[in-house]
Amino acid sequence: MPKLLIGLGLALVILTVYTLVDCAVFDRNRIRALPRWVWFFVIFLVPLIGPLLWLFVGHGRATPTTRSGRSVAPDDDLDFLRGLNSGGVNGGSVKTDSGENRPFNDKDQQERIRRMEQDLADLDKNDPTPDEATKKNEPGEGDQPGRRDA
């Protein structure tokens, strides 16, 4: 029985220290119900109930934007991710030749990929061949006899 009481007492001390540190480093704008200094007293002076109250009441939940106005990354923003699932970014639509918006589909995606591949092929046509790229007209550049790194 004494070992159980020592173990429970140690668990209570660890929980109290954890919640005191958590309260000290937690974002001031997300603390709920009481000011930070009151939470310190509640956690420290009310042994088991204080830390549990901090964890369930005072410890604010994470939101997409905090009260300070900072935003979060898109992969952490649930509204942004819901928008992706419901049809893509910007409403999931594409403008037609007549100027109307219609839903984005696989055919549009394939057409976009085809255009991008064509653009890359056009860029490759404009690149000089490897032989032309190694020829240099400037003295001191290009392949020189006796160089070990060439």
GULUM-796251 format. One record per residue (C-alpha): residue number from 1; residue in one letter; x, y, z. Coordinates in steps of 0.02 Angstrom, whole numbers, plus 50000, padded with zeros to 5 digits. Layout:
REM residues N
> NUM;A;X;Y;Z;
...
END
This chain:
REM residues 150
> 1;M;50000;50000;50000;
> 2;P;50138;50127;50039;
> 3;K;50218;50092;49869;
> 4;L;50052;50131;49784;
> 5;L;50036;50296;49878;
> 6;I;50215;50343;49834;
> 7;G;50181;50302;49651;
> 8;L;50020;50404;49648;
> 9;G;50107;50549;49736;
> 10;L;50247;50544;49609;
> 11;A;50120;50542;49466;
> 12;L;50033;50693;49544;
> 13;V;50197;50788;49557;
> 14;I;50240;50748;49376;
> 15;L;50067;50802;49318;
> 16;T;50079;50964;49417;
> 17;V;50252;51006;49349;
> 18;Y;50197;50966;49172;
> 19;T;50043;51077;49182;
> 20;L;50140;51220;49263;
> 21;V;50269;51216;49122;
> 22;D;50132;51199;48991;
> 23;C;50041;51348;49064;
> 24;A;50202;51450;49067;
> 25;V;50245;51421;48884;
> 26;F;50068;51415;48813;
> 27;D;50014;51554;48694;
> 28;R;49936;51693;48797;
> 29;N;49797;51723;48669;
> 30;R;49736;51543;48679;
> 31;I;49721;51528;48869;
> 32;R;49537;51514;48917;
> 33;A;49431;51559;49069;
> 34;L;49564;51639;49183;
> 35;P;49723;51742;49166;
> 36;R;49887;51648;49165;
> 37;W;49939;51699;49341;
> 38;V;49774;51634;49412;
> 39;W;49801;51468;49323;
> 40;F;49972;51454;49408;
> 41;F;49890;51469;49578;
> 42;V;49749;51349;49534;
> 43;I;49870;51218;49467;
> 44;F;49988;51233;49615;
> 45;L;49866;51255;49760;
> 46;V;49729;51132;49709;
> 47;P;49830;50970;49693;
> 48;L;49736;50853;49576;
> 49;I;49590;50958;49517;
> 50;G;49697;51110;49467;
> 51;P;49804;51020;49337;
> 52;L;49651;50929;49268;
> 53;L;49555;51093;49255;
> 54;W;49701;51169;49160;
> 55;L;49706;51024;49037;
> 56;F;49518;51021;49005;
> 57;V;49466;51204;49027;
> 58;G;49613;51324;49021;
> 59;H;49713;51242;48882;
> 60;G;49634;51319;48727;
> 61;R;49611;51221;48567;
> 62;A;49711;51253;48411;
> 63;T;49616;51351;48279;
> 64;P;49660;51391;48098;
> 65;T;49695;51571;48147;
> 66;T;49737;51633;48319;
> 67;R;49669;51793;48396;
> 68;S;49831;51880;48351;
> 69;G;49784;51860;48167;
> 70;R;49922;51740;48119;
> 71;S;49873;51611;47991;
> 72;V;49927;51432;47979;
> 73;A;49997;51331;47836;
> 74;P;49870;51269;47708;
> 75;D;49896;51087;47755;
> 76;D;49843;51130;47934;
> 77;D;49691;51233;47882;
> 78;L;49537;51121;47884;
> 79;D;49432;51241;47780;
> 80;F;49563;51243;47642;
> 81;L;49574;51053;47642;
> 82;R;49383;51038;47633;
> 83;G;49386;51154;47483;
> 84;L;49510;51039;47397;
> 85;N;49398;50888;47425;
> 86;S;49245;50978;47359;
> 87;G;49314;51021;47189;
> 88;G;49486;51098;47200;
> 89;V;49563;51266;47233;
> 90;N;49470;51422;47174;
> 91;G;49304;51333;47173;
> 92;G;49359;51190;47060;
> 93;S;49307;51276;46899;
> 94;V;49389;51325;46736;
> 95;K;49342;51463;46614;
> 96;T;49281;51406;46444;
> 97;D;49314;51497;46279;
> 98;S;49145;51584;46298;
> 99;G;49196;51649;46471;
> 100;E;49083;51535;46573;
> 101;N;49142;51439;46724;
> 102;R;49120;51251;46725;
> 103;P;49183;51116;46843;
> 104;F;49363;51059;46822;
> 105;N;49375;50878;46763;
> 106;D;49500;50745;46708;
> 107;K;49491;50800;46526;
> 108;D;49549;50974;46577;
> 109;Q;49690;50898;46678;
> 110;Q;49747;50792;46530;
> 111;E;49742;50944;46416;
> 112;R;49845;51044;46539;
> 113;I;49975;50906;46551;
> 114;R;49982;50893;46361;
> 115;R;50012;51082;46345;
> 116;M;50148;51078;46477;
> 117;E;50236;50932;46390;
> 118;Q;50227;51027;46226;
> 119;D;50302;51181;46308;
> 120;L;50445;51076;46377;
> 121;A;50476;50998;46206;
> 122;D;50483;51173;46130;
> 123;L;50609;51227;46260;
> 124;D;50716;51074;46221;
> 125;K;50717;51121;46036;
> 126;N;50789;51291;46080;
> 127;D;50931;51220;46186;
> 128;P;51101;51205;46100;
> 129;T;51168;51032;46067;
> 130;P;51303;50969;46186;
> 131;D;51437;50998;46053;
> 132;E;51386;51179;46033;
> 133;A;51379;51206;46221;
> 134;T;51560;51151;46246;
> 135;K;51630;51263;46109;
> 136;K;51686;51430;46180;
> 137;N;51747;51577;46079;
> 138;E;51829;51665;46224;
> 139;P;52012;51629;46259;
> 140;G;52044;51532;46418;
> 141;E;51875;51446;46417;
> 142;G;51823;51277;46351;
> 143;D;51927;51119;46339;
> 144;Q;52110;51152;46360;
> 145;P;52247;51026;46328;
> 146;G;52327;50956;46485;
> 147;R;52179;50987;46600;
> 148;R;52149;50841;46716;
> 149;D;51969;50880;46760;
> 150;A;51906;50880;46579;
END
